[in-house]
Amino acid sequence: MRVEDQQLMAFLLDAGLVGMQELRDAEKKSKKLQKRLADVLVADNLLSQEELIKMEAYILGIPFVNLEKETLDPEVLKIVPEPIARSHNIVAFRKKGQDLEVAMLDPEDLATIDFIKKKSDLKILPRLTTPASMTQVLRQYSKTLEAEFGDIIQQEVGGIKTRKESDGTEKNAKEELEKAAEELPIIRIVDTLLKHAILQRSSDIHIEPTEKEVIVRYRIDGVLRDAMVLPRAATSGIVARIKVLSNLQLDEHRLPQDGRFKVETDEYKYSIRVSILPVFDGEKIVMRLLAETAKAFTLEQIGLRGEALEDVQRALKKPVGMLLVTGPTGSGKTTTLYAMMEILSTPQVNISTVEDPIEYRMPRVNQTQVNPKIGFTFATGLRSLVRQDPDILMVGEIRDEETASLAINAALTGHLVLSTLHTNSAAGAIPRLIDMGAEPFLISSTLNVIVAQRLIRRLSEEKGAYNLSDKEIADLSSYCNVEKVTSILKDEKLLKPKQNLGDISFWRPKATKENPDGYKGRMGIYEVLPVTETIKNLIIQRTDADAIGEQAQKEGMRTMVEDGFIKAAQGITSIEEVLRVITE
């Protein structure tokens, strides 16, 4: 049930909304770009988004609704769970008897309509709406969720029993904690904490006890934000509840503990890694949220482009050698490795991994998780994997001399090895390997390409354009070569030949209720260093990272800052965000 291009053309001509020549030009462009004619018409400002959707609704015989100024009944809104609403762009807005009207952007999404029908046991009446209208309605979810959470905290905290410090036996103390963990108010608070974090797209939850209260913070798009403050009385129960879920020792308060558990509902499935650390005021908990249903991205989706993308693709086509991804903790290295494995995974090859932890499940890939408690480290895992007849090996991280030596030997003996290192730049990976005891001649003969990366936040749709002043351009010279950046933007056709950096529009975030900091989602900025003959010679000579980096730039490598400026000029992110991540 989609409006075909020919149907749309005929309707536009009959209505006299677009001229014949403009339509023909748009049709040629749509075929060349392999896009829908409708998308080209909107992009070229021949039609507005709302006019187009009204027209499609008319042709398909589906009513059109605009909900931009509507405030919906929270009970009706909740009929479609928020994760489904956000991922499929479909919301319930009106209920009459057994009829439920839903607004959507894609009239072909019959599977979601069927799911809502089964879940609600109502007759579903689809309506078409605009993206702006959908955004407005989705904002109303967060309000209802915050209201729900506030109510739960107020209702449940009153039901938490305060406990004195145990002066009895260890057995009594353990029994007290077990009781605290099973109290209904505590269970509801922990469940709602997790639900709230998942719906806000958090990657981590921090629960931090202080002298008088408990602070809960969520890491969203790489930045920690205060989520809520809980009363001190809830501390022992929350810690005990999370320990019970993670199968940890309830009565151990002096040593750090690590565990994991799963959260599963109809809408989402998450694996949660738990780390508990004794601090002055109790025990601090950090939970890492890993979506089990998450799919690997493509290299283009994570932000690789142009020559850098081609260098990575060339290296992936080689049957042997080593590809390294570098960057600090939380810079998306593992996601990049999964994107590479998605390309490499075919029935003709055997891919084996050793990871800590397994972040995504991949079909046809043999994934192994390290367990240092029983002596199963990256090195022991890699040693075993080599005996499993692999074509491609992925080692989650090279942490020590033994793992580095085994990875290089695997690359020498006919395997393609993918791994990560903690270094700040691509060139910095080479001295790091030499420090780990790897021989320079072995590094030069096995290393194919090094990718360094950081994660930047994407600007949301609400953003403001501005131009750099002369003073701001002068200030940028301490972070990058302004002349080189200007030249690169001209190569990318983002600047005209006679323009300078002050002539291009950059963008700043605009705060909204949905996005208080004006960003939503993340992508990578990269520098990709192919190991050419000249770079190999520099490695053998034990040249320092700066000299290797300079040579790579002479050969065409773009630095992370330069890649960031291209993305800032394209309106994907802001200059401030690029400078934030490269100066951290």
PEPEUR-V474573 format. One record per pair of residues at least 12 apart in sequence whose C-alpha atoms are under 6 Angstrom apart, sorted by the first residue. I is the first residue (numbers start at 0). J is the second residue. D is the distance in Angstrom with one decimal. If there is no record, write none. Layout:
BEGIN
i=[I I]
j=[J J]
d=[D D]
END
This chain:
BEGIN
i=[0 4 61 62 63 63 63 64 65 65 66 67 67 76 88 89 89 90 97 97 98 98 99 99 99 100 100 101 101 102 102 102 103 103 104 104 138 155 161 173 176 179 180 180 180 201 201 201 202 202 202 203 203 203 203 203 204 204 204 204 205 205 206 206 207 208 209 210 211 212 212 212 213 213 213 214 215 220 245 245 245 253 255 255 256 256 257 257 258 259 259 259 268 269 269 269 270 271 271 272 272 273 273 295 295 296 297 298 301 301 302 302 307 314 318 319 319 319 319 320 320 320 320 320 321 321 321 321 321 321 321 322 322 322 322 323 323 323 324 324 324 324 325 325 325 325 325 326 326 326 326 326 327 330 330 348 349 349 350 350 350 350 351 351 351 352 352 352 352 352 353 353 353 354 354 355 355 356 378 390 391 391 391 392 393 393 393 394 395 396 396 397 400 410 424 425 425 425 426 426 426 427 439 439 440 443 447 448 448 448 449 449 450 450 451 451 452 452 453 453 454 454 455 455 455 456 456 457 457 457 457 457 457 458 458 458 459 459 459 461 462 462 462 463 463 464 464 464 465 465 466 466 467 485 505 506 506 507 524 524 524 525 526 526 526 563]
j=[107 36 126 126 126 127 128 128 128 132 132 132 135 91 103 102 103 102 121 122 121 122 122 123 124 124 125 125 126 126 127 128 127 128 127 128 513 184 232 250 239 236 236 239 240 217 218 219 218 287 288 217 218 286 287 288 216 217 285 286 284 285 283 284 283 280 280 280 231 229 230 231 228 229 231 228 227 520 258 259 260 277 275 276 274 275 273 274 273 271 272 273 291 289 290 291 289 287 288 286 287 285 286 337 338 338 338 338 522 523 522 523 527 447 415 410 413 414 415 410 415 445 446 447 410 415 416 417 445 446 447 417 447 448 449 418 419 449 419 449 450 451 419 420 421 422 451 421 422 423 451 452 421 453 454 390 389 390 364 389 391 392 365 366 392 366 367 392 393 394 367 368 394 368 395 368 369 368 402 414 414 415 416 416 416 417 418 418 418 418 419 420 435 445 451 449 450 451 544 547 548 544 538 539 539 535 530 528 529 530 527 528 526 527 525 526 524 525 523 524 522 523 521 522 523 520 521 518 519 520 521 571 572 518 571 572 517 518 519 509 507 508 509 506 507 504 505 506 504 505 501 504 501 500 568 570 573 573 559 562 563 559 557 558 559 577]
d=[5.5 6.0 6.0 5.3 5.6 4.8 5.9 5.3 5.9 6.0 5.2 4.5 5.7 5.3 5.8 5.7 4.4 5.4 5.2 6.0 5.9 4.8 6.0 5.0 5.9 4.7 6.0 5.1 5.9 4.7 5.6 5.9 5.2 5.9 5.9 5.9 5.8 4.8 5.9 5.6 6.0 4.9 5.3 5.1 4.2 5.9 5.4 4.6 5.7 6.0 5.2 5.8 5.2 5.4 4.5 5.8 5.9 4.8 5.6 5.1 5.9 4.6 5.9 5.1 5.0 5.8 5.6 6.0 5.6 5.9 4.8 4.2 5.7 5.0 5.7 4.7 5.3 5.9 5.1 4.9 5.2 5.9 5.5 4.6 6.0 5.2 5.6 4.6 5.0 5.5 4.4 5.4 5.7 5.5 4.5 5.3 5.2 5.5 4.8 5.5 5.0 6.0 4.6 5.9 5.6 5.3 5.3 5.8 5.3 5.8 5.7 5.2 5.5 6.0 5.9 6.0 5.3 4.8 4.3 4.7 5.0 4.7 5.8 5.9 6.0 5.9 4.7 5.9 5.7 4.7 5.5 4.9 5.8 5.2 6.0 5.1 5.3 4.8 4.7 5.9 4.7 5.8 5.5 4.8 5.6 5.6 4.6 5.3 5.3 5.4 5.7 5.6 5.4 4.9 5.3 5.8 5.1 5.3 5.3 5.9 4.8 5.9 4.7 6.0 5.2 4.8 5.8 5.7 4.5 5.9 4.7 5.7 5.2 5.0 4.5 5.7 5.7 6.0 4.7 5.4 5.7 4.8 5.9 4.8 5.8 4.7 5.8 4.9 5.7 5.7 4.8 5.8 4.7 6.0 5.5 5.6 5.8 4.7 5.0 6.0 5.3 5.1 5.9 5.1 5.4 4.9 5.4 5.7 4.4 5.5 5.9 5.1 5.9 4.5 5.6 5.3 5.6 4.5 5.6 5.6 5.6 4.5 5.5 5.6 6.0 5.9 4.3 5.5 5.5 5.5 5.2 5.6 5.0 4.4 5.9 5.1 5.7 4.9 5.2 5.7 5.7 4.8 4.9 5.4 5.2 5.9 5.6 4.5 5.5 5.5 5.8 5.1 5.0 6.0 5.5 6.0 5.6 5.7 5.5 5.8 5.7 4.8 5.7 4.8 5.1 5.7]
END
